[in-house]
Amino acid sequence: MSSALIILLNTIDYLFWLVPGLTLTLWAWARITRAWAAGSRIPSAAGVTGAEAAAIVMREGGVTGVVIEEAAGDLADHFDPKGRVLRLSRAVYAGRSLSAVGVAAHEAGHAIQDAAGYPILVVRNLIVPLAGLGSRVFWLMMTAGFLLEIARLIRWGVILFLVMVAIQLIALPVEFDASRRGRRLLQSTGIMGDQEDGVVSRVMNATAWTYVAATLTGVITIIDDLVALGSPARRHRRD
């Protein structure tokens, strides 16, 4: 078989894995960007900042002892259950737009989940460290399998990869449940009016999709490196 044909087949194989995931990832990030941009242009009628909204939502959700801090960087919003800290990016922390309120309420929803002992969140917190360990073991198995030409190691590496993806998917209900909890309390406290619900809901759902997009990006990166690792033609091109 000619080298040109080998390269063509490798390229087709590569695109077979890459294009669907890349398309879905780009769609997810585009959805996030559009929702944030639309909501950021509309000031909250309640006039509260994201930090104030998060504090109210957490208080009404029965959360105590959580500190709200400003985080560096964009898309840095997250709840740290170990440190009992809710970190919000500057645009969310000090912002008074519907986007800021929606993102803050979503992250506050995670704090409420933690306080309530939400089962899926408990499972996620237990298995995420295992997923990090699994990613390191995965690369060791795959690299050794290809270098030593041991098919069994490669098969076990693929299985481990699929398990890691499944672990990431387990966390998706956690994200959408956090949005549901935050949205409900925004409504009940009067922070969000009925006329604002549509915009804030889109922002909160988009916030949940950031996890989906990040997961897909990680999967695509692994597949890209995996194909390169197993393809002499692509390794030669990269060198």
SEBABA-742146 format. One record per residue (C-alpha): x, y, z. Coordinates in steps of 0.1 Angstrom, whole numbers, plus 2048, in hexadecimal, padded with zeros to 3 digits. Layout:
% residues N
{rec {X Y Z}}
...
***
This chain:
% residues 239
{rec {800 800 800}}
{rec {80E 822 7F6}}
{rec {817 83C 810}}
{rec {7FE 854 801}}
{rec {7E2 83B 804}}
{rec {7EC 834 828}}
{rec {7EB 859 830}}
{rec {7C9 85D 81F}}
{rec {7BA 840 833}}
{rec {7C9 84E 854}}
{rec {7BB 870 84C}}
{rec {798 862 845}}
{rec {79A 84D 865}}
{rec {7A5 86C 879}}
{rec {789 882 86B}}
{rec {76F 866 872}}
{rec {777 86A 897}}
{rec {77E 88F 898}}
{rec {763 8A1 883}}
{rec {744 896 897}}
{rec {753 89F 8B8}}
{rec {762 8BF 8AC}}
{rec {741 8CA 89D}}
{rec {72E 8C3 8BD}}
{rec {749 8D5 8D1}}
{rec {748 8F4 8BB}}
{rec {722 8F4 8BD}}
{rec {723 8F2 8E3}}
{rec {73C 90F 8E6}}
{rec {728 924 8CD}}
{rec {709 91E 8E1}}
{rec {71B 929 901}}
{rec {729 949 8F0}}
{rec {708 953 8E1}}
{rec {6F5 94E 901}}
{rec {70E 962 916}}
{rec {711 97E 8FD}}
{rec {6EB 982 8FB}}
{rec {6E6 982 921}}
{rec {704 999 928}}
{rec {6F3 9B5 915}}
{rec {6D4 9B4 92B}}
{rec {6D7 9C2 94F}}
{rec {6C5 9AF 96A}}
{rec {6A5 9C0 975}}
{rec {6AD 9B8 999}}
{rec {6CE 9CB 996}}
{rec {6E3 9B1 9A9}}
{rec {706 9A6 9A0}}
{rec {70E 982 999}}
{rec {71F 97F 9BB}}
{rec {6FF 98C 9CC}}
{rec {6E9 975 9B8}}
{rec {6FE 957 9C2}}
{rec {6FD 961 9E7}}
{rec {6D7 964 9E6}}
{rec {6D2 943 9D3}}
{rec {6E9 930 9EB}}
{rec {6D9 93F A0A}}
{rec {6B6 936 9FD}}
{rec {6C3 914 9F4}}
{rec {6CF 90D A17}}
{rec {6F4 911 A11}}
{rec {70A 91F A2C}}
{rec {72F 924 A31}}
{rec {737 929 A0C}}
{rec {74D 947 A03}}
{rec {749 959 9E1}}
{rec {769 964 9D1}}
{rec {773 974 9B0}}
{rec {787 95D 99A}}
{rec {7A1 966 980}}
{rec {79A 95F 95B}}
{rec {77B 959 946}}
{rec {765 93A 94B}}
{rec {776 935 96C}}
{rec {755 933 97F}}
{rec {752 914 995}}
{rec {749 907 9B8}}
{rec {765 8F8 9CC}}
{rec {754 8DF 9E5}}
{rec {775 8D8 9F8}}
{rec {77D 8FD 9FE}}
{rec {759 907 A01}}
{rec {75F 923 9E8}}
{rec {74A 92F 9CB}}
{rec {761 940 9B2}}
{rec {753 957 997}}
{rec {765 967 97B}}
{rec {766 98D 97C}}
{rec {74B 992 961}}
{rec {734 97C 976}}
{rec {73F 987 999}}
{rec {73A 9AC 993}}
{rec {723 9AB 975}}
{rec {6FE 9B5 977}}
{rec {6F2 9A5 957}}
{rec {6DB 987 952}}
{rec {6F9 973 947}}
{rec {70C 97B 968}}
{rec {6ED 972 97C}}
{rec {6E7 952 969}}
{rec {70B 945 96C}}
{rec {70D 94E 991}}
{rec {6EC 93C 998}}
{rec {6F8 91D 986}}
{rec {718 91B 99A}}
{rec {704 922 9BA}}
{rec {6EF 904 9AF}}
{rec {70E 8EE 9B3}}
{rec {712 8FB 9D7}}
{rec {6EE 8F2 9DE}}
{rec {6F4 8CF 9CF}}
{rec {711 8CB 9E6}}
{rec {6FE 8D6 A05}}
{rec {6E1 8BF 9FC}}
{rec {6F8 8A1 9F6}}
{rec {6EC 89E 9D2}}
{rec {6F5 879 9CA}}
{rec {702 87E 9A6}}
{rec {719 89B 9B3}}
{rec {726 884 9CE}}
{rec {72E 869 9B4}}
{rec {73F 883 99D}}
{rec {755 890 9B9}}
{rec {760 86D 9C1}}
{rec {767 862 99D}}
{rec {776 881 98E}}
{rec {798 87B 99F}}
{rec {797 857 992}}
{rec {791 865 96F}}
{rec {7B1 87A 973}}
{rec {7C5 85B 97D}}
{rec {7B5 847 961}}
{rec {7C0 860 947}}
{rec {7E5 85C 952}}
{rec {7E1 836 952}}
{rec {7D0 837 930}}
{rec {7EE 848 920}}
{rec {806 830 92F}}
{rec {7F2 812 922}}
{rec {7EE 820 8FF}}
{rec {812 82B 8FB}}
{rec {81F 80A 908}}
{rec {806 7F7 8F2}}
{rec {810 809 8D2}}
{rec {836 809 8D9}}
{rec {836 7E4 8E4}}
{rec {81B 7DA 8CB}}
{rec {806 7CA 8E6}}
{rec {7E2 7CA 8DA}}
{rec {7D4 7C1 8FD}}
{rec {7E3 7E1 90C}}
{rec {7D4 7F5 8F0}}
{rec {7B1 7E5 8F5}}
{rec {7B3 7EC 91B}}
{rec {7BD 80F 914}}
{rec {79F 815 8FD}}
{rec {788 806 917}}
{rec {797 81D 932}}
{rec {792 83A 91A}}
{rec {76D 832 916}}
{rec {769 82F 93C}}
{rec {778 851 940}}
{rec {760 860 927}}
{rec {743 84F 939}}
{rec {74F 85E 95A}}
{rec {74E 880 94A}}
{rec {72B 87B 93D}}
{rec {71F 871 960}}
{rec {725 895 96A}}
{rec {70E 8A4 950}}
{rec {6EE 8A0 965}}
{rec {700 8B3 981}}
{rec {704 8D1 96A}}
{rec {6E0 8D3 95F}}
{rec {6D2 8CC 982}}
{rec {6E7 8EA 98F}}
{rec {6D7 900 975}}
{rec {6B4 8F3 97E}}
{rec {6BA 8FB 9A3}}
{rec {6C9 91D 99D}}
{rec {6AD 927 985}}
{rec {692 91C 99D}}
{rec {6A1 932 9B9}}
{rec {6A6 94F 9A2}}
{rec {681 94E 99B}}
{rec {675 949 9BF}}
{rec {68B 965 9CD}}
{rec {680 97D 9B3}}
{rec {6A3 983 9A5}}
{rec {697 978 983}}
{rec {676 984 975}}
{rec {661 96F 95D}}
{rec {66B 985 940}}
{rec {690 97D 947}}
{rec {68C 958 94B}}
{rec {691 94F 927}}
{rec {6B3 961 924}}
{rec {6BF 955 946}}
{rec {6B5 931 93E}}
{rec {6C9 931 91E}}
{rec {6E7 93F 931}}
{rec {6E4 925 94C}}
{rec {6E0 908 933}}
{rec {6FE 915 920}}
{rec {712 916 940}}
{rec {70A 8F1 945}}
{rec {715 8EB 921}}
{rec {738 8F9 929}}
{rec {73E 8D8 93B}}
{rec {732 8C5 91C}}
{rec {748 8D9 905}}
{rec {767 8D5 91C}}
{rec {761 8B0 91D}}
{rec {75E 8AD 8F8}}
{rec {77D 8C2 8F3}}
{rec {790 8AA 90A}}
{rec {783 88B 8F7}}
{rec {78D 89A 8D5}}
{rec {7B0 8A2 8E2}}
{rec {7B4 87E 8EE}}
{rec {7A7 870 8CD}}
{rec {7BE 886 8BA}}
{rec {7DD 87C 8CE}}
{rec {7D2 857 8CD}}
{rec {7CF 857 8A7}}
{rec {7F1 868 8A4}}
{rec {800 84F 8BC}}
{rec {7F4 831 8A8}}
{rec {7FB 83F 886}}
{rec {81F 83E 879}}
{rec {815 854 85C}}
{rec {808 86F 873}}
{rec {825 86C 88B}}
{rec {83C 872 86E}}
{rec {828 891 863}}
{rec {829 89F 887}}
{rec {84E 89A 889}}
***
